[in-house]
Amino acid sequence: MLETLRSKPSDKRAVGAKQVGRALRNGEVLCVFLAEDADPKVTEPIEILCKNQSVSVEKVSSMSELGKACGIAVGSSVAAIVE
């Protein structure tokens, strides 16, 4: 599924807890990716929003792997595919 994130253009991705949270609240998210090594204070609120809105969540082993999949030079704790 991470390959799907890599293949999406940047306007079809949200990267970071603030952007993903905003997209979730707006009902624009198709799928969320959470880094397993990220701070739970960052990922748990996103995971709760996903559960409340029935959005699928995929776990990624590391923040650096998720950042690379998003095409950024730093790690990311949260990313999403948006409509």
The first five atom37 places (N, CA, C, CB, O) and aatype in JSON, in Angstrom:
{
  "aatype": [12, 10, 6, 16, 10, 1, 15, 11, 14, 15, 3, 11, 1, 0, 19, 7, 0, 11, 5, 19, 7, 1, 0, 10, 1, 2, 7, 6, 19, 10, 4, 19, 13, 10, 0, 6, 3, 0, 3, 14, 11, 19, 16, 6, 14, 9, 6, 9, 10, 4, 11, 2, 5, 15, 19, 15, 19, 6, 11, 19, 15, 15, 12, 15, 6, 10, 7, 11, 0, 4, 7, 9, 0, 19, 7, 15, 15, 19, 0, 0, 9, 19, 6],
  "atom_mask": [
    [1, 1, 1, 1, 1],
    [1, 1, 1, 1, 1],
    [1, 1, 1, 1, 1],
    [1, 1, 1, 1, 1],
    [1, 1, 1, 1, 1],
    [1, 1, 1, 1, 1],
    [1, 1, 1, 1, 1],
    [1, 1, 1, 1, 1],
    [1, 1, 1, 1, 1],
    [1, 1, 1, 1, 1],
    [1, 1, 1, 1, 1],
    [1, 1, 1, 1, 1],
    [1, 1, 1, 1, 1],
    [1, 1, 1, 1, 1],
    [1, 1, 1, 1, 1],
    [1, 1, 1, 0, 1],
    [1, 1, 1, 1, 1],
    [1, 1, 1, 1, 1],
    [1, 1, 1, 1, 1],
    [1, 1, 1, 1, 1],
    [1, 1, 1, 0, 1],
    [1, 1, 1, 1, 1],
    [1, 1, 1, 1, 1],
    [1, 1, 1, 1, 1],
    [1, 1, 1, 1, 1],
    [1, 1, 1, 1, 1],
    [1, 1, 1, 0, 1],
    [1, 1, 1, 1, 1],
    [1, 1, 1, 1, 1],
    [1, 1, 1, 1, 1],
    [1, 1, 1, 1, 1],
    [1, 1, 1, 1, 1],
    [1, 1, 1, 1, 1],
    [1, 1, 1, 1, 1],
    [1, 1, 1, 1, 1],
    [1, 1, 1, 1, 1],
    [1, 1, 1, 1, 1],
    [1, 1, 1, 1, 1],
    [1, 1, 1, 1, 1],
    [1, 1, 1, 1, 1],
    [1, 1, 1, 1, 1],
    [1, 1, 1, 1, 1],
    [1, 1, 1, 1, 1],
    [1, 1, 1, 1, 1],
    [1, 1, 1, 1, 1],
    [1, 1, 1, 1, 1],
    [1, 1, 1, 1, 1],
    [1, 1, 1, 1, 1],
    [1, 1, 1, 1, 1],
    [1, 1, 1, 1, 1],
    [1, 1, 1, 1, 1],
    [1, 1, 1, 1, 1],
    [1, 1, 1, 1, 1],
    [1, 1, 1, 1, 1],
    [1, 1, 1, 1, 1],
    [1, 1, 1, 1, 1],
    [1, 1, 1, 1, 1],
    [1, 1, 1, 1, 1],
    [1, 1, 1, 1, 1],
    [1, 1, 1, 1, 1],
    [1, 1, 1, 1, 1],
    [1, 1, 1, 1, 1],
    [1, 1, 1, 1, 1],
    [1, 1, 1, 1, 1],
    [1, 1, 1, 1, 1],
    [1, 1, 1, 1, 1],
    [1, 1, 1, 0, 1],
    [1, 1, 1, 1, 1],
    [1, 1, 1, 1, 1],
    [1, 1, 1, 1, 1],
    [1, 1, 1, 0, 1],
    [1, 1, 1, 1, 1],
    [1, 1, 1, 1, 1],
    [1, 1, 1, 1, 1],
    [1, 1, 1, 0, 1],
    [1, 1, 1, 1, 1],
    [1, 1, 1, 1, 1],
    [1, 1, 1, 1, 1],
    [1, 1, 1, 1, 1],
    [1, 1, 1, 1, 1],
    [1, 1, 1, 1, 1],
    [1, 1, 1, 1, 1],
    [1, 1, 1, 1, 1]
  ],
  "atom_positions": [
    [[0.82, -1.2, 0.0], [0.0, 0.0, 0.0], [0.86, 1.26, 0.0], [-0.93, 0.0, 1.21], [0.45, 2.3, -0.51]],
    [[2.07, 1.16, 0.57], [2.97, 2.31, 0.6], [3.34, 2.73, -0.82], [4.23, 1.98, 1.4], [3.6, 3.91, -1.07]],
    [[3.37, 1.78, -1.75], [3.64, 2.1, -3.15], [2.56, 3.01, -3.72], [3.75, 0.81, -3.98], [2.84, 3.87, -4.56]],
    [[1.34, 2.83, -3.27], [0.24, 3.69, -3.71], [0.5, 5.13, -3.29], [-1.09, 3.2, -3.13], [0.25, 6.05, -4.07]],
    [[1.0, 5.32, -2.08], [1.33, 6.66, -1.59], [2.44, 7.27, -2.44], [1.76, 6.6, -0.11], [2.37, 8.44, -2.81]],
    [[3.46, 6.48, -2.75], [4.59, 6.96, -3.57], [4.13, 7.42, -4.95], [5.65, 5.86, -3.72], [4.63, 8.4, -5.49]],
    [[3.16, 6.7, -5.5], [2.75, 6.97, -6.88], [1.8, 8.16, -7.01], [2.08, 5.75, -7.46], [1.56, 8.65, -8.11]],
    [[1.26, 8.64, -5.9], [0.3, 9.76, -5.96], [1.04, 11.09, -6.13], [-0.57, 9.8, -4.68], [2.12, 11.28, -5.56]],
    [[0.47, 12.0, -6.91], [1.05, 13.34, -7.01], [0.91, 14.05, -5.66], [0.38, 14.16, -8.14], [0.06, 13.69, -4.85]],
    [[1.73, 15.06, -5.44], [1.76, 15.74, -4.14], [0.42, 16.36, -3.76], [2.82, 16.81, -4.14], [0.13, 16.5, -2.58]],
    [[-0.4, 16.73, -4.73], [-1.71, 17.31, -4.38], [-2.73, 16.24, -3.97], [-2.25, 18.12, -5.56], [-3.85, 16.59, -3.6]],
    [[-2.37, 14.98, -4.04], [-3.23, 13.88, -3.61], [-2.71, 13.24, -2.33], [-3.35, 12.83, -4.71], [-3.14, 12.15, -1.94]],
    [[-1.75, 13.93, -1.66], [-1.18, 13.44, -0.4], [-1.27, 14.54, 0.64], [0.29, 12.98, -0.6], [-1.19, 15.73, 0.32]],
    [[-1.43, 14.14, 1.87], [-1.3, 15.06, 3.01], [-0.18, 14.48, 3.87], [-2.67, 15.22, 3.83], [-0.16, 13.28, 4.15]],
    [[0.75, 15.34, 4.3], [1.9, 14.88, 5.06], [1.97, 15.67, 6.36], [3.21, 15.03, 4.24], [1.92, 16.9, 6.36]],
    [[2.09, 14.96, 7.47], [2.18, 15.59, 8.77], [0.84, 15.57, 9.49], [0.0, 0.0, 0.0], [-0.22, 15.53, 8.86]],
    [[0.91, 15.59, 10.81], [-0.29, 15.45, 11.63], [-1.29, 16.58, 11.4], [0.09, 15.4, 13.09], [-2.5, 16.33, 11.36]],
    [[-0.82, 17.81, 11.25], [-1.75, 18.93, 11.07], [-2.51, 18.81, 9.75], [-1.01, 20.25, 11.12], [-3.73, 18.96, 9.72]],
    [[-1.78, 18.55, 8.67], [-2.43, 18.44, 7.36], [-3.38, 17.25, 7.3], [-1.39, 18.32, 6.25], [-4.49, 17.35, 6.78]],
    [[-2.93, 16.12, 7.84], [-3.77, 14.92, 7.81], [-5.0, 15.12, 8.69], [-2.96, 13.68, 8.28], [-6.1, 14.74, 8.3]],
    [[-4.82, 15.71, 9.87], [-5.95, 15.98, 10.75], [-6.98, 16.88, 10.1], [0.0, 0.0, 0.0], [-8.18, 16.63, 10.2]],
    [[-6.52, 17.92, 9.43], [-7.41, 18.84, 8.73], [-8.17, 18.11, 7.62], [-6.61, 20.04, 8.14], [-9.38, 18.27, 7.47]],
    [[-7.44, 17.3, 6.84], [-8.07, 16.55, 5.75], [-9.09, 15.55, 6.29], [-7.0, 15.82, 4.92], [-10.14, 15.34, 5.68]],
    [[-8.8, 14.92, 7.43], [-9.75, 14.0, 8.04], [-11.01, 14.74, 8.47], [-9.12, 13.28, 9.24], [-12.13, 14.27, 8.22]],
    [[-10.85, 15.87, 9.12], [-12.01, 16.64, 9.57], [-12.85, 17.14, 8.39], [-11.54, 17.83, 10.42], [-14.06, 17.34, 8.53]],
    [[-12.21, 17.33, 7.23], [-12.93, 17.77, 6.03], [-13.49, 16.61, 5.22], [-12.0, 18.6, 5.16], [-14.15, 16.82, 4.2]],
    [[-13.24, 15.39, 5.66], [-13.76, 14.22, 4.97], [-13.09, 13.92, 3.64], [0.0, 0.0, 0.0], [-13.71, 13.36, 2.74]],
    [[-11.82, 14.29, 3.5], [-11.11, 14.15, 2.23], [-10.17, 12.95, 2.17], [-10.33, 15.4, 1.95], [-9.57, 12.71, 1.12]],
    [[-10.01, 12.19, 3.26], [-8.98, 11.16, 3.35], [-9.49, 9.8, 2.9], [-8.45, 11.06, 4.77], [-10.58, 9.38, 3.28]],
    [[-8.69, 9.12, 2.08], [-9.0, 7.77, 1.63], [-8.29, 6.73, 2.47], [-8.63, 7.61, 0.17], [-8.86, 5.67, 2.76]],
    [[-7.05, 7.0, 2.86], [-6.24, 6.06, 3.62], [-5.16, 6.83, 4.38], [-5.59, 5.0, 2.68], [-4.63, 7.83, 3.88]],
    [[-4.84, 6.38, 5.6], [-3.83, 7.04, 6.43], [-2.68, 6.07, 6.69], [-4.44, 7.53, 7.77], [-2.89, 4.87, 6.86]],
    [[-1.47, 6.61, 6.73], [-0.27, 5.85, 7.05], [0.33, 6.42, 8.33], [0.76, 5.9, 5.88], [0.51, 7.63, 8.44]],
    [[0.63, 5.54, 9.29], [1.22, 5.95, 10.56], [2.55, 5.24, 10.76], [0.27, 5.64, 11.74], [2.65, 4.03, 10.57]],
    [[3.58, 6.0, 11.13], [4.89, 5.42, 11.41], [4.88, 4.8, 12.8], [6.01, 6.49, 11.29], [4.46, 5.44, 13.76]],
    [[5.34, 3.56, 12.9], [5.32, 2.85, 14.18], [6.3, 3.43, 15.19], [5.64, 1.39, 13.94], [6.12, 3.26, 16.4]],
    [[7.35, 4.12, 14.72], [8.33, 4.68, 15.65], [8.04, 6.15, 16.0], [9.73, 4.57, 15.05], [8.86, 6.81, 16.63]],
    [[6.89, 6.64, 15.59], [6.51, 8.03, 15.88], [5.97, 8.15, 17.31], [5.46, 8.53, 14.87], [5.56, 7.16, 17.91]],
    [[5.99, 9.36, 17.82], [5.47, 9.64, 19.16], [3.96, 9.37, 19.19], [5.77, 11.11, 19.58], [3.22, 9.93, 18.38]],
    [[3.51, 8.53, 20.11], [2.07, 8.24, 20.2], [1.22, 9.49, 20.45], [1.82, 7.25, 21.31], [0.05, 9.5, 20.09]],
    [[1.78, 10.53, 21.03], [1.03, 11.77, 21.25], [0.63, 12.39, 19.91], [1.88, 12.78, 22.07], [-0.35, 13.13, 19.83]],
    [[1.4, 12.09, 18.87], [1.11, 12.6, 17.53], [0.17, 11.66, 16.79], [2.42, 12.79, 16.73], [-0.78, 12.11, 16.15]],
    [[0.43, 10.37, 16.87], [-0.31, 9.42, 16.04], [-1.66, 8.99, 16.62], [0.52, 8.21, 15.82], [-2.59, 8.72, 15.86]],
    [[-1.79, 8.92, 17.95], [-3.04, 8.44, 18.54], [-4.26, 9.3, 18.2], [-2.88, 8.36, 20.03], [-5.31, 8.74, 17.88]],
    [[-4.17, 10.64, 18.26], [-5.35, 11.43, 17.86], [-5.76, 11.19, 16.41], [-5.07, 12.91, 18.07], [-6.95, 11.19, 16.09]],
    [[-4.79, 11.0, 15.54], [-5.09, 10.72, 14.13], [-5.76, 9.35, 14.01], [-3.8, 10.77, 13.26], [-6.73, 9.19, 13.27]],
    [[-5.23, 8.38, 14.74], [-5.81, 7.04, 14.7], [-7.26, 7.05, 15.2], [-4.96, 6.07, 15.54], [-8.11, 6.34, 14.66]],
    [[-7.55, 7.84, 16.22], [-8.92, 7.95, 16.74], [-9.85, 8.58, 15.7], [-8.93, 8.79, 18.04], [-10.96, 8.1, 15.49]],
    [[-9.38, 9.65, 15.03], [-10.18, 10.27, 13.97], [-10.47, 9.27, 12.85], [-9.45, 11.51, 13.39], [-11.58, 9.22, 12.33]],
    [[-9.46, 8.47, 12.5], [-9.65, 7.47, 11.45], [-10.7, 6.44, 11.85], [-8.33, 6.77, 11.14], [-11.56, 6.08, 11.05]],
    [[-10.62, 5.99, 13.1], [-11.59, 5.0, 13.57], [-13.0, 5.59, 13.56], [-11.22, 4.53, 15.0], [-13.94, 4.91, 13.14]],
    [[-13.15, 6.82, 14.0], [-14.46, 7.47, 14.03], [-15.04, 7.68, 12.65], [-14.37, 8.79, 14.75], [-16.26, 7.7, 12.48]],
    [[-14.18, 7.83, 11.64], [-14.65, 8.08, 10.28], [-14.52, 6.87, 9.37], [-13.88, 9.23, 9.68], [-14.74, 6.97, 8.16]],
    [[-14.16, 5.73, 9.94], [-14.0, 4.47, 9.18], [-13.0, 4.61, 8.04], [-15.34, 4.03, 8.62], [-13.23, 4.11, 6.94]],
    [[-11.88, 5.28, 8.32], [-10.8, 5.43, 7.34], [-9.75, 4.36, 7.65], [-10.17, 6.87, 7.39], [-9.37, 4.18, 8.81]],
    [[-9.29, 3.66, 6.63], [-8.3, 2.6, 6.84], [-6.95, 3.2, 7.26], [-8.14, 1.75, 5.57], [-6.57, 4.28, 6.82]],
    [[-6.25, 2.45, 8.12], [-4.95, 2.87, 8.63], [-3.93, 1.79, 8.31], [-4.99, 3.14, 10.16], [-4.15, 0.61, 8.57]],
    [[-2.82, 2.22, 7.73], [-1.71, 1.32, 7.42], [-0.53, 1.71, 8.3], [-1.33, 1.36, 5.91], [-0.21, 2.9, 8.41]],
    [[0.12, 0.74, 8.91], [1.3, 1.0, 9.73], [2.55, 0.87, 8.86], [1.37, 0.02, 10.94], [2.66, -0.03, 8.03]],
    [[3.48, 1.8, 9.06], [4.77, 1.81, 8.36], [5.84, 1.69, 9.43], [4.96, 3.11, 7.47], [5.7, 2.27, 10.51]],
    [[6.9, 0.95, 9.15], [7.89, 0.65, 10.19], [8.61, 1.87, 10.76], [8.89, -0.29, 9.64], [8.92, 1.9, 11.95]],
    [[8.87, 2.89, 9.92], [9.64, 4.02, 10.44], [9.22, 5.35, 9.82], [11.12, 3.78, 10.2], [8.65, 5.4, 8.73]],
    [[9.53, 6.4, 10.55], [9.24, 7.76, 10.06], [10.06, 8.05, 8.8], [9.54, 8.8, 11.15], [9.57, 8.7, 7.88]],
    [[11.31, 7.58, 8.78], [12.14, 7.86, 7.6], [11.6, 7.16, 6.36], [13.59, 7.41, 7.86], [11.64, 7.73, 5.27]],
    [[11.1, 5.94, 6.51], [10.51, 5.23, 5.38], [9.26, 5.97, 4.87], [10.15, 3.79, 5.78], [9.05, 6.08, 3.66]],
    [[8.45, 6.46, 5.79], [7.24, 7.19, 5.4], [7.59, 8.51, 4.73], [6.34, 7.43, 6.62], [6.95, 8.91, 3.75]],
    [[8.59, 9.21, 5.25], [9.04, 10.45, 4.63], [9.53, 10.23, 3.21], [0.0, 0.0, 0.0], [9.21, 11.01, 2.31]],
    [[10.32, 9.18, 3.01], [10.81, 8.86, 1.65], [9.66, 8.56, 0.7], [11.77, 7.66, 1.7], [9.67, 8.99, -0.45]],
    [[8.66, 7.83, 1.19], [7.5, 7.51, 0.36], [6.73, 8.76, -0.05], [6.56, 6.54, 1.09], [6.09, 8.8, -1.1]],
    [[6.81, 9.79, 0.79], [6.13, 11.05, 0.51], [6.99, 11.99, -0.34], [5.75, 11.74, 1.8], [6.53, 13.05, -0.75]],
    [[8.22, 11.6, -0.59], [9.1, 12.42, -1.4], [9.71, 13.59, -0.65], [0.0, 0.0, 0.0], [10.05, 14.6, -1.25]],
    [[9.84, 13.46, 0.68], [10.46, 14.52, 1.46], [11.75, 14.0, 2.08], [9.49, 15.04, 2.56], [11.93, 12.79, 2.26]],
    [[12.65, 14.92, 2.41], [13.98, 14.55, 2.89], [14.03, 14.25, 4.39], [14.95, 15.66, 2.59], [15.06, 13.82, 4.9]],
    [[12.92, 14.46, 5.09], [12.87, 14.2, 6.53], [11.8, 13.15, 6.81], [12.58, 15.5, 7.33], [10.98, 12.84, 5.95]],
    [[11.81, 12.61, 8.01], [10.81, 11.63, 8.39], [9.46, 12.26, 8.58], [0.0, 0.0, 0.0], [9.33, 13.46, 8.79]],
    [[8.44, 11.41, 8.52], [7.07, 11.87, 8.76], [6.37, 10.84, 9.64], [6.29, 12.08, 7.42], [6.49, 9.63, 9.41]],
    [[5.64, 11.31, 10.63], [4.92, 10.42, 11.52], [3.59, 9.99, 10.92], [4.7, 11.09, 12.86], [3.1, 8.9, 11.2]],
    [[3.0, 10.85, 10.09], [1.67, 10.62, 9.54], [1.62, 11.11, 8.1], [0.59, 11.32, 10.39], [2.19, 12.15, 7.76]],
    [[0.93, 10.36, 7.26], [0.67, 10.78, 5.88], [-0.66, 10.18, 5.45], [1.83, 10.35, 4.91], [-1.15, 9.22, 6.05]],
    [[-1.25, 10.74, 4.41], [-2.54, 10.23, 3.93], [-2.68, 10.43, 2.43], [-3.7, 10.92, 4.65], [-2.06, 11.32, 1.83]],
    [[-3.5, 9.59, 1.85], [-3.94, 9.77, 0.47], [-5.27, 10.47, 0.55], [-4.03, 8.4, -0.32], [-6.18, 10.03, 1.25]],
    [[-5.39, 11.58, -0.18], [-6.62, 12.38, -0.14], [-7.28, 12.41, -1.51], [-6.31, 13.82, 0.33], [-6.65, 12.11, -2.53]],
    [[-8.57, 12.77, -1.52], [-9.33, 12.86, -2.76], [-8.93, 14.09, -3.53], [-10.83, 12.89, -2.49], [-9.46, 14.34, -4.61]]
  ]
}
